[in-house]
Amino acid sequence: MKKAAETLIKSFTCDTGGLLKALHALQYQHGYIDPALIPLVADTFNITKAEVKGVISFYEDFRGSPPGKHVIKVCQAEACQAVGAREITEKLRSKIGLPTDDLTCDTSATESVTVEPVFCLGLCSVAPAVSVNGELRGRVDAENFSSEIKALEEAG
Amino acid sequence: MLKLFLPLDSAAVAVGADAVAAEILSVTRSTDKDVTLTRTGSRGMHWLEPMLEIEDENGRRAFGPVLPNMVSSLLKGNFSDDHPAALGRVEEIVYFEGQQRETFARCGVADPLSLADYEKHGGLAGLNNAQGLSPESVCEEILTSGLRGRGGAAFPAGIKWNTVREAAANQKYIVCNADEGDSGTFADRMIMEGDPFLLIEGMIIAGLAVGATKGFIYLRSEYPVAKHILAQALQAARADGLLGADAAGAGKPFDIEVFVGAGAYICGEETSLLESLEGKRGQVRAKPPLPALEGLHGKPTLVHNVISLCSVPAILKNGGQWYQNLGVGRSTGTMPFQLAGNIKRGGLYEVPFGITLGELVHDIGGGTRSGRPVRAVQVGGPLGAYLPGNMLDIKMDYEAFQEIGAGVGHGGIVVFDDTVDMAAQAKYAFDFCAKESCGKCTPCRIGAVRGSETMTHVIEHKDTSKNLLLVKDLCDLMEDGSLCAMGGMTPVPVRSAMKYFPEDFLGENSESGGR
């Protein structure tokens, strides 16, 4: 696996912004960026481990651990706030028993569902908006949506 | 043969366009109806999405919002205007009729992935004209047009073009800022999904004019559909010779690459974007040096928002003077305003500058979706001002907004009804800044956190007047001391909320110092 990762990372070293591309590719393959791969990334790009960690931690997209089976993103920005984003978030939190209090800022997860805040999906005219495993949804109804995700969560 | 058109636009897909498309294909396959279905961009009437169009000898008629279970009745009834979802001729729908679509002329009309269709609908005319002009003359047209950067800063585009053109360097770049992070904005997304060749044409014109050979589209990762469409459009443009070693037959190389961001609002700031494009943390650079002189990899770089670059082909097609005659004062041309949030008729509305905010919110947008009174309207994204419902007679024009300490930004308009708590919105402005600050300068990094804490005290009625003074002082400091607009303009929504909605910041027994 390490060999495959190395080949993958190497394919981006000559590109403009290659590090971001390599991190995207690693996350695409594994669903997250294994911290054990950081030294390899650093060596391949000939930069320090601190720099690699710094880049990973700067961007919201990059995860250091595997997400749940289902990734739910709920838009928390103004246009969605204006039509009930906070209600969706609260219903979701209480219904599936997420451990984090402030879902407007932090990721929270049960075993099978990861809920992440997102700041604008560009669906502001059909707000409130969410994405479910990459599928975009607009004009979301808080009650129906939280029930649907609860069913997903229970199915595991 | 029936010619049908249905948007592939994310906003249409998010409310069920793909299911409608699947139903059309399934129904027509099981009957022997001869039907073609073209997926286009959206006309921008998002409250009517999924909006299905049918072409006849007189043009297009629309139906919407269409549900999958309406498809067979529509087909059976031969798309009669008696159908409950019938909207009549697209051009006669009031929302559409009042617009002047220059940038979005083809969006929702042409097949976004067909270069031939693009040309058939007037595409490439700007590039053809530009090729008959010297680089100096192309820049002169842009200068004459009065086009100002549509990303938010509203800097005169022609000046930037000339700066890059006159810079001596062995390599120059065009960078398209497609990191459209402002809530309430989606014009960039719509045009990239609905008319990607327009952006490509604009970038080629810019490249030839300033002497750049490579372009990047820095696209936010939240726009997967746009990524997919752009990739296919770029491939088609290369196959056609528009891009490549002899771009558009001009004898010079030019190519474009899509670069996907990784979820950081700050990367919409041009220097942060360049850092990110170099594969680093998206931390803001101090200016000067200007990116126009030392940008990507330290080379002269023309950084422009998507809509700025998409305005270029029409300017070269019709002339800079034509563009300058649109709009008001120094706000020339058209602007695709975006109506969002709690609004009845949400969508995109392209008109010359000068229309009032009230016309957009009430006459065009139909007021709130909830039916309650409009209490606040935020213009220009998370760093834009909150204006009260009785102040909407202001003209959409850069100078008019500047005069009241606000900004047009990227043209996003977010409507709130009377249930909004403006103290919570002010706190959110700080929270957002705290979350998205790049951390390079102290006023932004620390100020946002302290602002959020202090606003929490205000909301809990603790020493309200003292804490409000602190917030005001903090706003002054952030505005004066921050390195970029993130920290520098976070005070805009905060101050406007405090100024126009003071009642939301005073507790019932606030002046006694709270609990």
Chai-1 contact restraints between the chains, C-beta under 6 A:
chainA,res_idxA,chainB,res_idxB,connection_type,confidence,min_distance_angstrom,max_distance_angstrom,comment,restraint_id
A,G17,B,F259,contact,1.0,0.0,6.0,A-B,restraint_1
A,G17,B,L277,contact,1.0,0.0,6.0,A-B,restraint_2
A,G17,B,E278,contact,1.0,0.0,6.0,A-B,restraint_3
A,G17,B,G279,contact,1.0,0.0,6.0,A-B,restraint_4
A,G18,B,G279,contact,1.0,0.0,6.0,A-B,restraint_5
A,L19,B,G279,contact,1.0,0.0,6.0,A-B,restraint_6
A,L20,B,G279,contact,1.0,0.0,6.0,A-B,restraint_7
A,G54,B,R281,contact,1.0,0.0,6.0,A-B,restraint_8
A,V55,B,R281,contact,1.0,0.0,6.0,A-B,restraint_9
A,F58,B,R281,contact,1.0,0.0,6.0,A-B,restraint_10
A,Y59,B,A262,contact,1.0,0.0,6.0,A-B,restraint_11
A,Y59,B,G263,contact,1.0,0.0,6.0,A-B,restraint_12
A,Y59,B,A264,contact,1.0,0.0,6.0,A-B,restraint_13
A,E60,B,G263,contact,1.0,0.0,6.0,A-B,restraint_14
A,D61,B,S221,contact,1.0,0.0,6.0,A-B,restraint_15
A,D61,B,A262,contact,1.0,0.0,6.0,A-B,restraint_16
A,D61,B,G263,contact,1.0,0.0,6.0,A-B,restraint_17
A,A77,B,S183,contact,1.0,0.0,6.0,A-B,restraint_18
A,E78,B,S183,contact,1.0,0.0,6.0,A-B,restraint_19
A,E78,B,Q378,contact,1.0,0.0,6.0,A-B,restraint_20
A,E78,B,V414,contact,1.0,0.0,6.0,A-B,restraint_21
A,A79,B,S183,contact,1.0,0.0,6.0,A-B,restraint_22
A,A79,B,G184,contact,1.0,0.0,6.0,A-B,restraint_23
A,A79,B,A340,contact,1.0,0.0,6.0,A-B,restraint_24
A,A79,B,G341,contact,1.0,0.0,6.0,A-B,restraint_25
A,A79,B,V414,contact,1.0,0.0,6.0,A-B,restraint_26
A,A82,B,G341,contact,1.0,0.0,6.0,A-B,restraint_27
A,A82,B,N342,contact,1.0,0.0,6.0,A-B,restraint_28
A,A82,B,V414,contact,1.0,0.0,6.0,A-B,restraint_29
A,A82,B,F416,contact,1.0,0.0,6.0,A-B,restraint_30
A,V83,B,N342,contact,1.0,0.0,6.0,A-B,restraint_31
A,C105,B,K435,contact,1.0,0.0,6.0,A-B,restraint_32
A,F119,B,Y265,contact,1.0,0.0,6.0,A-B,restraint_33
A,C120,B,G181,contact,1.0,0.0,6.0,A-B,restraint_34
A,C120,B,S183,contact,1.0,0.0,6.0,A-B,restraint_35
A,L121,B,E222,contact,1.0,0.0,6.0,A-B,restraint_36
A,G122,B,F186,contact,1.0,0.0,6.0,A-B,restraint_37
A,G122,B,R189,contact,1.0,0.0,6.0,A-B,restraint_38
A,L123,B,A11,contact,1.0,0.0,6.0,A-B,restraint_39
A,L123,B,A14,contact,1.0,0.0,6.0,A-B,restraint_40
A,C124,B,G184,contact,1.0,0.0,6.0,A-B,restraint_41
A,C124,B,F186,contact,1.0,0.0,6.0,A-B,restraint_42
A,C124,B,A340,contact,1.0,0.0,6.0,A-B,restraint_43
A,S125,B,A11,contact,1.0,0.0,6.0,A-B,restraint_44
A,S125,B,H46,contact,1.0,0.0,6.0,A-B,restraint_45
A,S125,B,A340,contact,1.0,0.0,6.0,A-B,restraint_46
A,S125,B,G346,contact,1.0,0.0,6.0,A-B,restraint_47
A,S125,B,G347,contact,1.0,0.0,6.0,A-B,restraint_48
A,V126,B,A11,contact,1.0,0.0,6.0,A-B,restraint_49
A,V126,B,A14,contact,1.0,0.0,6.0,A-B,restraint_50
A,V126,B,V15,contact,1.0,0.0,6.0,A-B,restraint_51
A,V126,B,H46,contact,1.0,0.0,6.0,A-B,restraint_52
A,L136,B,S10,contact,1.0,0.0,6.0,A-B,restraint_53
A,L136,B,V13,contact,1.0,0.0,6.0,A-B,restraint_54
A,L136,B,A14,contact,1.0,0.0,6.0,A-B,restraint_55
A,R137,B,A14,contact,1.0,0.0,6.0,A-B,restraint_56
A,G138,B,A14,contact,1.0,0.0,6.0,A-B,restraint_57
A,G138,B,V15,contact,1.0,0.0,6.0,A-B,restraint_58
A,R139,B,V15,contact,1.0,0.0,6.0,A-B,restraint_59
